[in-house]
Amino acid sequence: MAGCCSVLGAFLFEYDTPRIVLIRSRKVGLMNRAVQLLILVYVIGWVFVWEKGYQEVDSVVSSVTTKAKGVTVTNTSQLGFRIWDVADYVIPAQEENSLFIMTNIIVTMNQTQGFCPELPDKNSVCKSDSDCHAGSTNTHSSGVATGRCVPYNGTLKTCEVAAWCPVEDDSNVPKPAFLKAAENFTLLVKNNIWYPKFNFTKRNILPNITTTYLKSCIYNAATDPFCPIFRLGKIVENAGHSFQDLAIEGGIMGIQIKWDCNLDRAASFCLPRYSFRRLDTRDQDHNVSPGYNFRFAKYYNDLTGTERRTLIKAYGIRFDIIVFGKAGKFDIIPTMINIGSGLALLGVATVLCDVIVLYCMKKRYYYREKKYKYVEDYEQVDHLPNLPHLPPVPVVTTLNAGPDTPGSPTPPVSSAPPLDHPH
């Protein structure tokens, strides 16, 4: 208990104030200046030059619209001679910051609602009606089981289902891709940006781009880096993939637009930077459910009034346009904050040198003796004569490099002159 009281008393009734000790040592002096130099390099080079710590920063607000162009032709036994234009392969016509281009297709034509055999698998193959359970379904069923076992072909029987018949068979994906010519289709990306803090707006179709140039240019990182029209094959190629491989089962590509603007300079220097990457990167060792696909149907009535549909399983590439960036402009508040932080960091040099001098050097005990001085309360020291009230005199102690061993002569110490006692 007494120990706790003494610790508490020392905490409450003691006050410490820095004492200036000038140590003349090459090692300590060089170390102090080296640390200060590193801090200055960090503050000036990194904070102010590289990170532009003197600027107020704002994030970009963006809107994106897209337009695809391209026509191709196919001639197959199932669909015959067919022309494919934008209205056929862009599904849906508009999306938010995205565009889907259909590149491959499985078509099941003339489906009607009725009863037909299920596709053969481990759950649907049967030998008699007892193997089929009426009303049963699962996530891979094409319809609802009727409970009957019917012939699927000349050698195989499967359970009958109530469904859109004939049921879709998507076990064989067309190779090469049905619309392999989509590699030469083009995509126009129109991007408008706004920095609310600075009320600054711009778009990726730059002021120097003319209508004539826009009709003929195709983006090229070397020759046409600001053309907003992209060839689909080049987008995939720039991301490090093959368009023809990607077109078979589909995938997701990212078109990244980066706006980093220094608004202390002219607005003409605020320019978009394009980059490309595949967002659904495939792992060749774990290739489960690859690609990107979905189904949709086109409904119609035949001459007899029966409702029919054409079911389409569409494989393709979804292009996501990702816009990011920031803008900066000079402001006095972040400038003063970073200057103050830099000045405060200079104190780290003093703290580091104190730790090394007082705890790591051979003469640490000698330096501690000169660094710390313990003074009793002036009013409680009875044996001292009454002294006149004099202004305080700062004490500066200058130390040369001290002796290595205890008992060596003490280096000269310069301090304030002694106070004169009244006679």
KEBA-475804 format. One record per residue (C-alpha): x, y, z; chain. Coordinates in pm, whole numbers, plus 50000, padded with zeros to 5 digits. Layout:
residues N
> px	py	pz	chain
> X	Y	Z	A
...
***
This chain:
residues 423
> px	py	pz	chain
> 50000	50000	50000	A
> 50282	50237	50089	A
> 50451	50160	49756	A
> 50134	50247	49565	A
> 50099	50574	49756	A
> 50459	50670	49682	A
> 50412	50597	49311	A
> 50088	50797	49308	A
> 50254	51083	49495	A
> 50544	51085	49251	A
> 50300	51096	48963	A
> 50093	51379	49109	A
> 50362	51596	49268	A
> 50653	51570	49024	A
> 50709	51772	48710	A
> 50973	51717	48444	A
> 51099	51973	48194	A
> 51345	51921	47908	A
> 51707	51999	47974	A
> 51920	52107	47680	A
> 52241	51905	47657	A
> 52476	51971	47367	A
> 52674	51655	47291	A
> 52979	51700	47070	A
> 52996	51359	46906	A
> 53044	51285	46538	A
> 52845	50963	46553	A
> 52542	51115	46726	A
> 52554	51434	46519	A
> 52572	51251	46187	A
> 52296	51014	46290	A
> 52073	51306	46392	A
> 52128	51487	46061	A
> 52077	51165	45861	A
> 51741	51098	46026	A
> 51635	51459	45972	A
> 51738	51435	45607	A
> 51535	51116	45558	A
> 51230	51284	45712	A
> 51271	51587	45486	A
> 51305	51364	45179	A
> 50987	51177	45281	A
> 50787	51496	45346	A
> 50905	51686	45038	A
> 50956	51398	44792	A
> 50674	51161	44883	A
> 50406	51370	45056	A
> 50428	51689	44850	A
> 50580	51592	44513	A
> 50455	51235	44456	A
> 50130	51231	44656	A
> 50061	51603	44601	A
> 49982	51662	44966	A
> 49914	52029	44895	A
> 49593	51944	44704	A
> 49231	51885	44797	A
> 49117	51555	44638	A
> 48782	51446	44494	A
> 48660	51113	44349	A
> 48507	51082	44006	A
> 48133	51058	43936	A
> 48068	50889	43603	A
> 47807	50784	43351	A
> 47861	50543	43059	A
> 47672	50461	42740	A
> 47776	50205	42478	A
> 47698	50126	42116	A
> 47805	49815	41923	A
> 47833	49787	41545	A
> 47895	49496	41310	A
> 47716	49255	41075	A
> 47788	48892	40996	A
> 47623	48602	40813	A
> 47575	48231	40897	A
> 47444	47939	40692	A
> 47353	47622	40887	A
> 47121	47328	40838	A
> 46915	47428	41142	A
> 46879	47804	41087	A
> 46961	47829	40716	A
> 47101	48147	40567	A
> 47083	48423	40826	A
> 47211	48778	40866	A
> 47307	48886	41219	A
> 47308	49254	41310	A
> 47320	49454	41636	A
> 46954	49389	41720	A
> 47022	49011	41708	A
> 47340	48973	41912	A
> 47325	49259	42168	A
> 47107	49130	42453	A
> 46950	49331	42611	A
> 46972	49643	42400	A
> 47098	49857	42693	A
> 47253	49781	43031	A
> 47404	49999	43301	A
> 47781	50027	43242	A
> 47777	49693	43058	A
> 47714	49537	42717	A
> 47657	49171	42625	A
> 47765	49044	42282	A
> 47636	48698	42190	A
> 47909	48486	42028	A
> 47772	48131	42045	A
> 47426	47977	42049	A
> 47225	47659	42105	A
> 46878	47681	41949	A
> 46582	47452	42027	A
> 46309	47535	41774	A
> 45933	47482	41765	A
> 45881	47388	42127	A
> 45524	47332	42247	A
> 45390	47242	42588	A
> 45324	46870	42609	A
> 45471	46533	42716	A
> 45809	46404	42600	A
> 46101	46190	42723	A
> 46357	46356	42950	A
> 46721	46382	42850	A
> 46908	46071	42965	A
> 47113	46100	43284	A
> 47157	45895	43602	A
> 46823	46017	43740	A
> 46608	45991	43429	A
> 46712	45657	43269	A
> 46454	45390	43347	A
> 46342	45038	43260	A
> 45979	45048	43379	A
> 45724	45291	43519	A
> 45827	45191	43873	A
> 46159	45370	43820	A
> 45979	45704	43762	A
> 45805	45903	44036	A
> 45512	46117	43928	A
> 45542	46486	44018	A
> 45913	46472	44095	A
> 46152	46744	43981	A
> 46510	46847	44046	A
> 46732	47140	43955	A
> 46837	46974	43628	A
> 46491	46859	43516	A
> 46339	46990	43196	A
> 45988	46948	43336	A
> 45765	46760	43584	A
> 45777	46378	43576	A
> 45452	46202	43480	A
> 45554	45865	43629	A
> 45578	45685	43294	A
> 45888	45529	43136	A
> 45894	45597	42760	A
> 46146	45532	42479	A
> 46404	45808	42425	A
> 46551	45634	42118	A
> 46575	45284	41978	A
> 46784	45149	42265	A
> 46720	45377	42565	A
> 46423	45467	42783	A
> 46381	45771	43008	A
> 46111	45907	43236	A
> 45847	46115	43066	A
> 45806	46482	43167	A
> 45547	46751	43112	A
> 45751	47030	42959	A
> 45824	47243	42656	A
> 45891	46971	42401	A
> 46125	46870	42257	A
> 46348	46939	42556	A
> 46675	47125	42508	A
> 46998	46927	42458	A
> 47294	47151	42546	A
> 47553	46878	42591	A
> 47749	46982	42280	A
> 47855	47347	42259	A
> 47932	47452	41898	A
> 48304	47473	41818	A
> 48421	47705	41672	A
> 48185	47972	41802	A
> 47868	48029	41599	A
> 47938	48403	41564	A
> 48316	48384	41546	A
> 48313	48690	41319	A
> 48218	48900	41625	A
> 48593	48944	41671	A
> 48575	49228	41417	A
> 48272	49402	41570	A
> 48336	49744	41725	A
> 48224	49903	42048	A
> 48183	50279	42104	A
> 48216	50382	42471	A
> 48092	50728	42568	A
> 48195	50832	42919	A
> 48108	51156	43098	A
> 48276	51242	43429	A
> 48218	51503	43701	A
> 48421	51610	44004	A
> 48162	51771	44238	A
> 48408	51954	44467	A
> 48561	52143	44177	A
> 48252	52148	43949	A
> 48472	52005	43672	A
> 48321	51801	43388	A
> 48468	51627	43087	A
> 48403	51335	42851	A
> 48623	51081	42680	A
> 48536	51215	42334	A
> 48793	51493	42355	A
> 48740	51842	42205	A
> 48997	51778	41931	A
> 48814	51466	41804	A
> 48614	51542	41489	A
> 48323	51354	41335	A
> 48545	51244	41046	A
> 48810	51107	41279	A
> 48550	50929	41494	A
> 48409	50744	41190	A
> 48747	50599	41096	A
> 48952	50555	41415	A
> 49002	50233	41611	A
> 49167	50238	41954	A
> 49537	50162	41950	A
> 49753	50224	42257	A
> 50041	50349	42044	A
> 49879	50539	41755	A
> 49523	50624	41873	A
> 49523	50612	42255	A
> 49220	50844	42290	A
> 48991	50693	42027	A
> 48675	50571	42211	A
> 48597	50297	41955	A
> 48732	49950	42034	A
> 48759	49635	41824	A
> 48632	49341	42031	A
> 48914	49110	41928	A
> 49175	49369	42034	A
> 49010	49416	42374	A
> 49045	49045	42449	A
> 49395	49033	42299	A
> 49513	49328	42511	A
> 49391	49139	42818	A
> 49613	48844	42723	A
> 49347	48601	42593	A
> 49226	48454	42264	A
> 48892	48586	42137	A
> 48806	48262	41954	A
> 48861	48054	42270	A
> 48664	48300	42483	A
> 48377	48316	42232	A
> 48293	47943	42263	A
> 48169	47945	42624	A
> 48170	48318	42692	A
> 48325	48528	42965	A
> 48342	48871	43125	A
> 48583	49142	43012	A
> 48659	49466	43194	A
> 48727	49793	43011	A
> 48889	50018	43268	A
> 48889	50397	43222	A
> 49117	50585	43460	A
> 49083	50960	43512	A
> 49362	51108	43725	A
> 49351	51485	43685	A
> 49573	51758	43824	A
> 49340	52058	43810	A
> 49626	52296	43891	A
> 49714	52245	43525	A
> 49504	52317	43216	A
> 49192	52106	43159	A
> 49344	51972	42836	A
> 49587	51764	43045	A
> 49300	51572	43208	A
> 49286	51266	42980	A
> 49137	50914	43002	A
> 49364	50610	43020	A
> 49228	50275	42898	A
> 49325	49927	43015	A
> 49168	49582	42974	A
> 49147	49262	43175	A
> 48940	48948	43195	A
> 48727	48951	43510	A
> 48628	48582	43515	A
> 48984	48446	43482	A
> 48969	48071	43426	A
> 49176	47826	43628	A
> 49275	47543	43394	A
> 49312	47306	43691	A
> 48963	47388	43824	A
> 48740	47449	43524	A
> 48392	47391	43668	A
> 48102	47582	43509	A
> 48317	47806	43290	A
> 48213	48103	43081	A
> 47896	48314	43072	A
> 47556	48214	42931	A
> 47183	48251	42982	A
> 46857	48148	42813	A
> 46573	48341	42657	A
> 46282	48248	42431	A
> 46088	48395	42140	A
> 45715	48310	42148	A
> 45469	48290	41861	A
> 45148	48115	41751	A
> 45137	47882	41452	A
> 44860	47870	41191	A
> 44648	47652	41417	A
> 44679	47896	41708	A
> 44908	47671	41909	A
> 45160	47859	42120	A
> 45514	47776	42028	A
> 45855	47913	42116	A
> 46217	47907	42005	A
> 46448	47856	42305	A
> 46793	48010	42276	A
> 47085	47941	42507	A
> 47319	48233	42443	A
> 47691	48224	42514	A
> 47881	48548	42488	A
> 48109	48813	42630	A
> 47987	49073	42874	A
> 48190	49393	42866	A
> 48188	49582	43195	A
> 48304	49944	43176	A
> 48475	50039	43502	A
> 48548	50408	43557	A
> 48768	50528	43845	A
> 49008	50807	43929	A
> 49056	51123	44132	A
> 49124	51491	44082	A
> 49335	51725	44293	A
> 49359	52103	44326	A
> 49569	52326	44552	A
> 49413	52409	44889	A
> 49574	52583	45186	A
> 49422	52352	45451	A
> 49582	52019	45343	A
> 49903	52212	45269	A
> 49928	52347	45626	A
> 49826	52011	45776	A
> 50103	51828	45590	A
> 50361	52096	45671	A
> 50269	52069	46040	A
> 50289	51690	46025	A
> 50631	51713	45863	A
> 50764	51948	46130	A
> 50628	51717	46399	A
> 50805	51422	46236	A
> 51138	51602	46275	A
> 51103	51537	46648	A
> 51151	51168	46570	A
> 51520	51239	46508	A
> 51562	51377	46861	A
> 51375	51085	47018	A
> 51580	50828	46823	A
> 51910	50992	46910	A
> 51811	51015	47278	A
> 51733	50643	47285	A
> 52068	50554	47127	A
> 52272	50794	47343	A
> 52104	50706	47674	A
> 52058	50330	47627	A
> 52288	50196	47354	A
> 52626	50379	47360	A
> 52918	50282	47580	A
> 52907	50618	47761	A
> 52534	50595	47826	A
> 52572	50622	48208	A
> 52781	50935	48171	A
> 52529	51092	47933	A
> 52239	51001	48161	A
> 52410	51175	48450	A
> 52433	51496	48245	A
> 52087	51457	48091	A
> 51883	51414	48410	A
> 51898	51643	48714	A
> 51678	51600	49018	A
> 51570	51915	49206	A
> 51380	51922	49536	A
> 51094	52164	49602	A
> 51250	52507	49666	A
> 51011	52594	49951	A
> 51073	52266	50133	A
> 51452	52295	50145	A
> 51507	52451	50496	A
> 51885	52481	50493	A
> 51898	52708	50184	A
> 51924	53083	50259	A
> 51651	53314	50146	A
> 51736	53418	49793	A
> 51598	53718	49610	A
> 51348	53655	49337	A
> 51555	53645	49020	A
> 51442	53559	48670	A
> 51519	53201	48565	A
> 51837	53141	48367	A
> 51828	52867	48099	A
> 52087	52598	48139	A
> 52280	52466	47841	A
> 52527	52188	47904	A
> 52795	52118	47647	A
> 52953	51774	47651	A
> 53251	51646	47462	A
> 53267	51276	47400	A
> 53307	51145	47758	A
> 53533	50872	47896	A
> 53466	50509	47826	A
> 53511	50390	48187	A
> 53389	50517	48523	A
> 53643	50716	48721	A
> 53791	50896	48420	A
> 53826	51273	48435	A
> 53502	51456	48368	A
> 53502	51670	48052	A
> 53462	52042	48102	A
> 53101	52152	48147	A
> 52982	52502	48074	A
> 52670	52611	48259	A
> 52498	52921	48383	A
> 52692	53139	48634	A
> 52612	53081	49005	A
> 52365	53305	49176	A
> 52515	53561	49413	A
> 52390	53532	49773	A
> 52317	53857	49951	A
> 52554	53929	50236	A
***
